[in-house]
Every structure is written in structure tokens, then in C-alpha cells.
Amino acid sequence: MLLWIIGFSILGSIGAVAGASLLLVFPEHVRKFLVPNLISYATGTLLGAAFLGMIPAGLQQAPANAVMATVLAGMVLFFVLEKLVIWRHCHEDACEAHGAAAPLILIGDAFHNFVDGIVIAAAFLTSIPLGVAAALAVIAHEVPQELGDFAILLENGYGRGKAMLLNGLSASTTLPGAVIAYFWLAETRTAVPYILALSAASFIYIAAADLIPGLNRQITLPAAFRQFILLLAGIGTILLFQLGH
């Protein structure tokens, strides 16, 4: 189980940075087309993982009132953290978050990636299909996130090599987060459903507060149709893993 967690944690961190680096190769007009489509898919995976995987798994292991109260508390917590510019997700080249200092952005991302590691570990300790689904959701939403970070660092005068290195370092905190969570949760199994509930809250918050508002700025019918289809594709991907459970 630990090998599964380590493998998918590395894939979730380094894979996201590699995917973002690959997108940088494309011309700007191609990126502007691809990124919203990826965000649509990521929104579906996040919502699917939360509502079809993490919350039901938590409800099987702990009282419903306690699990749902934890989800609600998590939503409030992530709202507060975002106000403190720790939980920051920006997927556009021009947004208010880009005014923040690059070091603060890297620290915030390192914290978020550490939490992603905890999410992956808790999901795998519940079941392998849920772990794979959670890792996939992490990767899907981290690729546009890392792409936005590259843009911020480049705008702040960092070279491409240094920006890639710093992004890689901030992404690498996923692995220690996962390993620490594995050993802690293996000894404290009663905490697993509540970690799943908090993980679900983070996924729902990211999708609802950070991703969907950006998608709603594209108001053309073709864009809306693509977003709808890709969002369903993201949910469907998670559903396939859950059916295999």
C-alpha cells in the first residue's frame, strides 16, 4: 500500500509540473484553448471524487452527522485559508493573486501540495480505486495550477529553468505529506473518515470557488457545451474507478 501511495504522490506532484511544462511549449493561443478544457475536466474529477468517493467512504466509517459537519467545517476552513492567501488557485495570466510576491505563492503551493499528499494517502488507505481516483483529481487540477505558477514566476523575472526548479520543489511536498499521513493514519484509523471529509471539502471548494467561476466567464454556446461534456467526462472517469471498487 505504501508503494501505491508513494508512486501516485510522485505522479501527482512531478506529473503535474511535467504536464504544465509541456503546455508551456504550445503557443499562447493554443494554451488559452487547452487550459479551460482541462479545467472543465478537472472540475468534474474533483466533484466526482468528493461526492462519489470520499464522502460515501467517510459515511461508511463514521456517523453521518459527524462526517457532514466535518465537510462543512472544511469548507469554512478553506474559505479562511484562501483569504489568508495560503489556499490560492489562479488559472489565468491576469488575476488579483498575481500581485502577490512569488515567494508567498510558492509557500502557499508547497502547503497545498503537502495537503494533497495527505488526501492521496487517506484515500488509498480506504481503497485502491478511491486512491487512484483522488490522485487523478489532484493531477487534473494541479496541471493548470502549476501552469499559472510558471506564468507568475516568469512575470516576476525568474528564468524558465529557475521557475521550473522552484515549482518542482514546491510540488515535491506532496510526497512527505503522503508518507507522514500513511504512518499516522495507519495507527489512527478512526481519523480516516474525517480526513476524507476534509479532503472532500477541499475538492468541492476548489471546484466551486476557484474553477467554476473562471469557466463561467466563457459565455459562448460552443464553450459552454465543451465545458459541460468535459465536466461529465471528469465525473465519468471517477465513476469508472468507483464501479471497480
Summary of the structure (lengths in Angstrom):
residues: 245
radius of gyration: 17.1
end to end distance: 15.6
largest distance: 51.4
contacts: 910
relative contact order: 0.23
helix: 86%
strand: 0%
